[in-house]
């Protein structure tokens, strides 16, 4: 497969992603097929994931490749779990260091806006039906890794002349950008997560550790959302006070 072929596949993938988000915007603007927050957060990921998996399958078949070519070959379960948990832990540590620094240096007003974004996202996540959390998070963990750390990352590396660093950063930047609707802080967190997962996928030559790490991250995010939803008013009040002190 040539770099030119990789660029063509990237164009198809990006066009598919752009098409999906354009349809979502048009649907919201026209008020068509809208669901309540609890159903929306379940239906939308499944719909997006199914379309992108079909596009990925089509592109692989066009190139005569199997899923092993993008990191889905057989891999020891113990290694997938072990490396996956290490990747998840590193994401937690990275976020714990970088995100507070960004908030501190961004100023009080921005801090209040970011906390408002996170509060809204927690409310949306907490509205999801509990029995859908496990299947949804597992599905999202699988499809996003196949698309972003599998197809996108492998094609970027070939298109960019084999540069691992450039392909890791570009894939993570696109991954973060597509989560910008969840807020600026979420986009930064997702970018950092994308960098870690892309490095693991590249070094381990497998997506399975990334699938494990991604699923653990998402499951814990939903669990924390359910745990925090009753305390959102107190958190919001404390955030406003902190932002006022920072501004002063």
N, C-alpha and C positions, 0 to 999 in steps of 0.2 A: 504494500500500500504506500502510495507516494504522499508527500506533503500537500500536493494539490488535491488529492482525494480527501485528505483530512480537512482541508479548508472547506471543501464542498459539504462534507458531513456536518461541520460546525455551522455552516450557513443554514442547512436544513434544520438542525436542532434549535438554533437561535430563532429561526422563523417560526418554528412550532411553539416555542415558549412565548414569543411576542404575540402570536395569534391567540393563544390561550388567554393571556392577560388582557388583550384587547376585547375579546368576547366577554370576559368577566366584567370589565369596565362598562361595556355597552349594556350588559344585562342589568347591572346595578343602576345605570343611568335611566334605562327604560322601565325599571321596576318589574322585570320579568323573572319568573321562577325563583323568587326570593324565599328564603327560609328564615326561621328564627335563629338567633346566635347559636344555640345549642346544636341545632341540626346543621347549620352552615359550616361549622368548624369540623364536622364529620364528612358531609357530602362533598365539599369543595376539594379537600386533599385527595379523596378517592377518585374523583373525576379527573383532576389534573394528573395524578399519578398514572392512571390507566392510559390516558392519551400519550403521555411521554414514554411509557414503557412500550407502547405499540410503535411509536416513532423509533425508539432505540432498536427494537427487534427488526424493524424494516431496514434500518441503516446497516445493521450487522449482516443481515441476509444479503443485502446488495454487495457487500464486500466479501461474502463467502466466509464469514467469521461466526464463531460460536460465542456464548457468554464467557467462556474461559479467556477470550482475548481481552476482556475488560475487567478481569479480576475475579470472576466467579467460578474458578476451578475448585476442585475439592481441596479442603483445607482442614487441618486438625481442629476439632471443636475446642479442645483445651487451649490451643494457641489463639484461636479467634476470641475466646472469652477473655483470656489473660491480656492480650494486646488491646482488646477493646476496652477493658476496664482501665488499663493504663492510659489509653488515649482520652477516655472520659475524665479521668482524674486530672490529667494535664490541662484539659479544657477548663475545668473548674478552677484550678490554680491560676491559669492565665487570665481568666475573667476576673478572678478575685483581686488580681494585681492591677490590671490595665483599666478595667471599667471604673473603679473608684477614682483613679488618677484623672481619667477623662472628665468625670463629673466634677471633681474639685477644680480643675483648671478651666472648665467651661462657664463658670459663673452661676450665681444663684438663680436667675431667671430660667436659664436653660435647665438647671437641675429640677426645678419645679415642673417644667414641661415634660422632661423625660420621665419623671415619676408619675405624672398624669397619664402618659402613654402606657407605662407598665401597669398602672392600676386598671386601665381599660382592657388591656390584654389579659390580665389575670381574671377579670370578670367574664370575658368571653370564653376563656379556657375552662373556667369553673362551671360554665353553663352547659358544657358537653355532657351527654348521657354517660354515666360512669362505666356502663357495660361496653361502651365503644372505645374506651381509652386504650386498652391493650391491643386489640386488632388494628386500630388506627395508627398508633405509634409504631407498631411493628411494620405495617405497610409503608408508612412514610419513611421509616429508617431504611427499608429495602429499596424503595423506588428512587429516593433522592441520592442514595449512594450509587446505584446503578447509573443514573443519569449524570450526576455531577462528578463523582470520583471515578466512575467507570468510563462511560462514553466521552464526556466532555474532557476530562483530564487526559485520557489517552490520545484523543485527537489533537488537543492543544500541544502536547509534548511533541508529536510528530510534525505538526504544522509549524511549531516554533523552533525547529531544528534540533530537537532533543533536549532542550533546556528544561531541566526539572524545576528549577527555582521559578522561572517565568510561568510555566504551566501551573504550578501550585498557586502562585499569587493571583493569576488571572482567573482561574477557576474559583478560588475563594472569594475574589471580588465580585464576580457575577453571582455567586451563591448568596452573598450578603446583600447585594443590590436587589435581588428578587424577594428578599424578606423586609425591604424598607417599609412596606405597608404596616408592619408591626411596630414601627417606631425606629428612631435613629439608634437607640441603645441596642435594640434587638438586632439591627443590621450589623452593628459592630461585633456583637457577640457571635452572630452567625458567621461573620467573616473570620474571626479568630478560630472558631470551630472548624470552618472549611480549610483553613491553613493546616491545622493539626491533622485532620482526617486525610487530607491530600498527601501530607508527608508520610503518614502511616501506610496509606494505600501504595505509595511509590516504593517505600522501603520494604514492605512485607509482600509486595506483588499480589495483593489480595484485597478484596472489598469486605470480606467477612468481619475482620476486626472493626472496621468502620461502621458496619451495620449494627454490631453489638453496642458500640459506643453511642451511636446516634439514637438507638432505641432506649438505652438507659437514660440519656439526656432528656428525651421527650417524655418518657414515663414519669421521671422525677419532677419535671416541669409541671405536668398536669397534677400530680399528687400535691405539690406545693401550692398550686393555684387553689385546689379544693381546701387545703388547710388554712390558707390565708384569706379566703373570700369573706369570712365573718369579721375580719379585723381590718378591712380596707378603710373604713372611716377613720379609725385611729391612725393607721399608717399614713393616710392622706393628710391628716392634721399635723402629724409629726413632720412630714415632708415639707409642708408649707412653712412651718416654724424654722426648719433647717434652712430652707431657701431664703427666708427673710433674713436670718442671721448672716448667711453667706453674702447676700446682697449688701447688707449693711457694713 
